[in-house]
Structure formats: structure tokens, C-alpha cells
Amino acid sequence: MQSKKYLYKSCYKGPDPVAIEVHKGSHVETVQQFVDARWIAAPEACWRIFKFNLYQMYPSVKRLQIHLPNQHQVSFYDHQTIPEILNDDYFSRIMLIEFFALNWEEDQQSRHLMYRKIPEYYTWHNKQKEWHQHKTQRRSIGRIYAVLPSKGENLYLRILLSNVRRQTNWDDLLTVNWV
């Protein structure tokens, strides 16, 4: 996967523009200098020729967190203490855990969805740290973070989340035919 990304970036990034000019005086036209130094690579040129949107593309892609139990990332400020962070429920409310909570509720729609399909019908509210059903017709595509095969358990977790429905906790992911 990493080699594909490297090849794509190196093939399509284009050369770095360099412009050197010597002027008498201190007046430099920076806007014109930028336009003169602008170089458009082939993919960008095609995108512009076909008049595709360059920004605010639809549907948006929502990146879904993936982690093993009790191994999620936590961001905090310097003034916060570790016991304060560990005892605060706000920090334990993350996308994957809230996905399990959503399936635990009696909402029949979410129970039939896999983790990657949740953003098509629900929106993640980062401030409240919970999933809410869409109020508009605007949908998103869910994308679970890529995991390298060398990461073992994380890769298997990603595969399970992509193929198993009705998960309400970590144990449900590991259960097949009630075993």
C-alpha cells in the first residue's frame, strides 16, 4: 500500500517551480510572479478541462477510527492530569465505541449496518462525541483507516468490522454462531 502511494505521488506531483529574477528597485509584482511560475500537472489539467469541482466535493469521506480495546488515542492539555483523563467518560467516547452503543439501542436501522456504512445514515458530532441520524439527504462515505498486514490484530479487527453486522461490543466481533 505504501509503495502505491509513493509511486502515485512521485508520478503526479510534477516538478517544483523555481523562479529567480533580478530587479532594480524594490517593486515586485508578487501576483504576476505567482502566475508566471504556475505549472499544472496532467491530472489537474484534465480535472480543469472537464470542469470538475476542485473543492467541496460530494459525497464527503468520513475517516473511521480503528483500534483494539483500550488502545485508542487520547488528546489532552498540559494542565490535565492522567487520573482526571482516565476518569472522564468524555475521553472514552470514540467513534467505534459509540458505534457499538448505537447498535445496542433499539434503533433497527443501525443494527443492519456495518461500521463503514454508518456515515451514510449517521453523522458524527465531535463536540458531543456521538452519532446522530442524518437530518438531510446529504450522505457521506465511510472509510476505515488502512492497516498494514504487519499490524496483525488491527488488520483482523478491520476485516471483522468490514464484514460483521450487529456488533454491540468487542465480544460480538469475536463470536460466530454463539461460540
BAMIKE-302461 format. One line per 10 residues: their letters; for each residue z, y, x of N, C-alpha, C. Coordinates in pm, whole numbers, plus 50000, padded with zeros to 5 digits. Layout:
REM residues N
a	Z,Y,X,Z,Y,X,Z,Y,X; ...;
This chain:
REM residues 179
mqskkylyks	50000,49880,50083,50000,50000,50000,50000,50125,50087; 50083,50124,50193,50090,50242,50278,49959,50264,50353; 49892,50156,50392,49766,50173,50463,49659,50231,50372; 49661,50194,50242,49565,50252,50148,49587,50402,50135; 49714,50441,50123,49744,50584,50112,49697,50659,50236; 49720,50601,50354,49680,50666,50478,49528,50682,50484; 49455,50574,50449,49309,50581,50453,49256,50684,50355; 49314,50688,50235,49267,50784,50136,49292,50926,50184; 49413,50951,50234,49446,51086,50279,49360,51128,50397; 49338,51037,50492,49261,51076,50611,49114,51094,50578;
cykgpdpvai	49061,51020,50481,48919,51034,50445,48891,51160,50364; 48983,51195,50275,48954,51301,50179,49028,51432,50203; 49108,51440,50305,49182,51565,50324,49094,51677,50377; 48989,51642,50452,48900,51744,50505,48957,51807,50630; 48874,51881,50700,48922,51944,50824,49012,52063,50794; 49096,52095,50889,49181,52212,50876,49103,52335,50920; 49093,52438,50832,49017,52557,50871,49095,52642,50972; 49022,52693,51068,49080,52783,51166,48989,52904,51176; 49047,53021,51169,48968,53144,51179,49035,53237,51280; 48952,53287,51373,49002,53383,51471,48910,53504,51469;
evhkgshvet	48967,53619,51453,48890,53743,51454,48964,53846,51537; 48886,53931,51602,48943,54040,51680,48899,54170,51613; 48995,54253,51577,48967,54379,51508,49021,54495,51590; 48949,54605,51579,49004,54730,51632,49084,54792,51519; 49203,54830,51546,49287,54889,51443,49374,54781,51379; 49450,54821,51277,49545,54730,51215,49504,54685,51075; 49391,54730,51024,49350,54696,50887,49283,54557,50886; 49343,54463,50812,49287,54329,50797,49279,54297,50649; 49164,54252,50603,49143,54215,50463,49180,54068,50446; 49307,54042,50409,49356,53904,50404,49290,53820,50295;
vqqfvdarwi	49258,53879,50181,49194,53805,50072,49055,53760,50115; 48977,53849,50171,48843,53814,50217,48850,53712,50330; 48949,53724,50416,48966,53628,50525,48994,53488,50469; 49073,53479,50363,49101,53350,50300,48974,53291,50239; 48897,53374,50168,48773,53327,50105,48674,53279,50210; 48663,53350,50319,48571,53310,50426,48612,53179,50492; 48740,53154,50502,48790,53034,50569,48803,52916,50475; 48778,52934,50346,48797,52828,50247,48691,52722,50264; 48735,52597,50263,48646,52482,50273,48685,52383,50165; 48589,52335,50088,48618,52244,49978,48567,52105,50014;
aapeacwrif	48656,52006,50004,48620,51867,50033,48538,51810,49917; 48472,51697,49940,48384,51636,49840,48454,51606,49707; 48573,51544,49707,48637,51516,49577,48669,51643,49498; 48716,51746,49567,48746,51871,49498,48619,51937,49446; 48511,51929,49523,48383,51987,49479,48333,51918,49353; 48339,51785,49348,48297,51712,49228,48384,51749,49109; 48513,51759,49133,48607,51793,49026,48572,51929,48967; 48536,52024,49053,48499,52158,49006,48361,52160,48941; 48266,52084,48994,48131,52079,48937,48135,52027,48794; 48215,51920,48772,48226,51862,48638,48324,51938,48548;
kfnlyqmyps	48381,52045,48601,48469,52136,48527,48591,52065,48469; 48650,51973,48547,48776,51910,48507,48889,52008,48531; 48996,51996,48454,49112,52081,48475,49175,52050,48610; 49219,52154,48678,49283,52136,48807,49434,52129,48794; 49490,52186,48690,49634,52191,48672,49668,52155,48528; 49797,52119,48507,49850,52084,48376,49766,51975,48309; 49751,51865,48380,49671,51755,48328,49748,51678,48221; 49675,51620,48129,49732,51542,48021,49667,51404,48025; 49738,51301,48008,49883,51294,47989,49957,51306,48122; 50078,51353,48114,50159,51365,48234,50212,51227,48274;
vkrlqihlpn	50249,51214,48400,50301,51087,48451,50449,51107,48482; 50532,51023,48423,50677,51028,48445,50715,50917,48540; 50773,50953,48653,50816,50853,48751,50952,50797,48709; 50959,50666,48700,51079,50599,48654,51156,50541,48772; 51284,50570,48776,51370,50524,48884,51388,50373,48877; 51406,50314,48994,51434,50172,49001,51538,50151,49111; 51638,50070,49082,51745,50043,49178,51822,49921,49132; 51890,49861,49225,51977,49747,49194,52108,49799,49136; 52189,49714,49074,52315,49760,49014,52403,49832,49115; 52454,49947,49074,52544,50032,49154,52484,50076,49287;
qhqvsfydhq	52351,50088,49294,52287,50134,49416,52194,50252,49390; 52220,50329,49286,52135,50444,49255,52175,50563,49342; 52080,50656,49356,52106,50776,49434,52186,50875,49351; 52274,50947,49418,52356,51048,49352,52347,51176,49432; 52318,51286,49365,52316,51418,49430,52443,51492,49390; 52504,51560,49486,52626,51633,49457,52638,51751,49552; 52731,51840,49521,52754,51959,49602,52863,51933,49706; 52867,52016,49808,52966,52002,49916,53109,52013,49865; 53132,52097,49764,53268,52118,49716,53322,52003,49630; 53236,51907,49592,53281,51795,49511,53336,51683,49600;
tipeilnddy	53441,51620,49553,53499,51509,49628,53441,51377,49580; 53446,51275,49664,53389,51144,49628,53460,51083,49507; 53595,51084,49499,53658,51028,49377,53616,51104,49250; 53598,51234,49262,53554,51314,49147,53416,51270,49101; 53328,51242,49194,53192,51198,49161,53193,51057,49102; 53270,50968,49161,53276,50830,49113,53337,50817,48974; 53428,50907,48939,53495,50900,48810,53422,50978,48701; 53318,51051,48736,53245,51131,48639,53131,51047,48579; 53132,51028,48448,53029,50950,48380,52891,51013,48390; 52886,51143,48410,52758,51214,48418,52672,51157,48530;
fsrimlieff	52732,51123,48643,52656,51074,48758,52608,50930,48739; 52671,50857,48649,52628,50719,48625,52520,50712,48517; 52489,50823,48454,52386,50824,48350,52252,50850,48417; 52178,50742,48437,52049,50750,48503,51945,50681,48415; 51818,50702,48446,51709,50655,48361,51720,50508,48324; 51739,50424,48423,51740,50280,48398,51860,50237,48314; 51977,50289,48345,52097,50255,48267,52085,50307,48124; 52031,50426,48108,52012,50482,47974,51903,50408,47897; 51807,50349,47969,51708,50263,47904,51777,50141,47844; 51870,50082,47920,51948,49970,47866,52028,50013,47744;
alnweedqqs	52089,50131,47751,52168,50182,47639,52079,50207,47517; 51959,50255,47540,51865,50278,47431,51830,50147,47361; 51814,50041,47437,51785,49909,47379,51906,49849,47310; 52025,49888,47352,52148,49837,47291,52165,49890,47149; 52115,50012,47126,52126,50072,46993,52036,49997,46895; 52049,50030,46770,51973,49960,46666,51831,50013,46650; 51786,50096,46742,51651,50151,46736,51550,50039,46764; 51480,49995,46663,51389,49882,46678,51267,49914,46764; 51225,50040,46767,51106,50076,46844,51128,50054,46993; 51240,50098,47045,51264,50087,47189,51284,49942,47233;
rhlmyrkipe	51334,49858,47146,51360,49718,47183,51232,49642,47216; 51121,49684,47162,50995,49614,47185,50917,49673,47302; 50973,49773,47367,50904,49839,47477,50956,49793,47612; 50866,49784,47707,50908,49759,47845,50944,49894,47907; 51012,49888,48019,51062,50009,48086,50950,50109,48113; 50835,50061,48159,50726,50153,48192,50661,50217,48069; 50684,50161,47951,50626,50214,47827,50716,50317,47758; 50840,50329,47801,50936,50420,47736,50886,50565,47733; 50829,50622,47842,50785,50762,47835,50674,50790,47734; 50607,50686,47684,50505,50708,47582,50567,50748,47449;
yytwhnkqke	50693,50710,47426,50758,50735,47298,50887,50816,47310; 50940,50826,47431,51066,50895,47453,51051,50994,47568; 51133,51098,47566,51136,51199,47671,51271,51193,47740; 51271,51199,47874,51395,51201,47950,51443,51344,47962; 51563,51372,47910,51624,51505,47920,51721,51501,48037; 51685,51569,48143,51763,51561,48267,51899,51629,48255; 51908,51732,48174,52035,51803,48160,52139,51716,48089; 52099,51652,47977,52191,51565,47905,52191,51423,47962; 52090,51393,48043,52071,51261,48103,52065,51152,47996; 51968,51166,47908,51946,51063,47805,51803,51071,47755;
whqhktqrrs	51757,50960,47696,51624,50951,47637,51629,51000,47493; 51531,51082,47453,51517,51128,47315,51377,51095,47267; 51367,51059,47140,51237,51026,47084,51149,51152,47083; 51018,51132,47109,50924,51245,47109,50923,51313,46973; 50918,51446,46976,50906,51522,46853,50763,51567,46830; 50680,51558,46934,50539,51596,46923,50453,51474,46953; 50324,51491,46940,50230,51383,46968,50195,51374,47116; 50242,51467,47196,50213,51468,47339,50286,51353,47408; 50211,51267,47471,50267,51148,47532,50267,51160,47686; 50342,51071,47749,50346,51060,47894,50321,50916,47933;
igriyavlps	50281,50897,48056,50262,50763,48110,50379,50735,48202; 50437,50618,48190,50548,50580,48276,50498,50508,48400; 50554,50544,48515,50517,50479,48640,50644,50447,48716; 50670,50319,48735,50787,50277,48811,50756,50297,48959; 50851,50349,49032,50832,50371,49175,50778,50245,49242; 50687,50262,49337,50633,50149,49412,50742,50092,49504; 50739,49960,49520,50837,49892,49605,50760,49801,49701; 50792,49810,49828,50728,49726,49927,50775,49581,49913; 50688,49483,49940,50729,49342,49932,50845,49309,50025; 50862,49383,50132,50972,49356,50225,51108,49392,50166;
kgenlylril	51111,49465,50053,51237,49504,49990,51295,49396,49900; 51230,49282,49889,51284,49164,49821,51334,49187,49681; 51465,49200,49664,51526,49209,49531,51475,49329,49452; 51449,49440,49518,51394,49556,49448,51256,49525,49390; 51175,49451,49466,51042,49413,49418,51054,49322,49296; 51144,49225,49302,51162,49133,49189,51215,49207,49066; 51303,49303,49090,51353,49385,48979,51238,49462,48915; 51150,49517,48996,51034,49592,48944,50945,49501,48859; 50923,49379,48907,50840,49283,48833,50906,49248,48700; 51037,49224,48702,51108,49192,48578,51103,49307,48479;
lsnvrrqtnw	51124,49430,48528,51121,49546,48439,50982,49568,48380; 50880,49524,48451,50742,49541,48402,50699,49432,48305; 50776,49323,48295,50731,49211,48213,50830,49162,48108; 50954,49208,48112,51056,49157,48019,51091,49267,47918; 51102,49227,47792,51140,49321,47685,51284,49294,47643; 51338,49388,47563,51471,49376,47501,51584,49362,47602; 51579,49438,47708,51685,49434,47808,51794,49532,47768; 51915,49485,47761,52026,49574,47727,52125,49589,47841; 52110,49508,47945,52195,49520,48064,52131,49442,48178; 52198,49441,48292,52145,49373,48410,52134,49222,48387;
ddlltvnwv	52229,49165,48313,52228,49021,48291,52108,48977,48206; 52064,49063,48114,51948,49030,48032,51823,49012,48116; 51813,49087,48226,51697,49073,48315,51694,48934,48381; 51812,48878,48402,51821,48751,48474,51828,48632,48382; 51819,48655,48250,51833,48547,48153,51697,48506,48099; 51670,48374,48100,51547,48319,48045,51587,48207,47951; 51543,48215,47826,51578,48116,47722,51728,48093,47715; 51804,48198,47716,51951,48199,47705,52021,48127,47821; 51951,48111,47933,52010,48048,48053,52012,48152,48164;
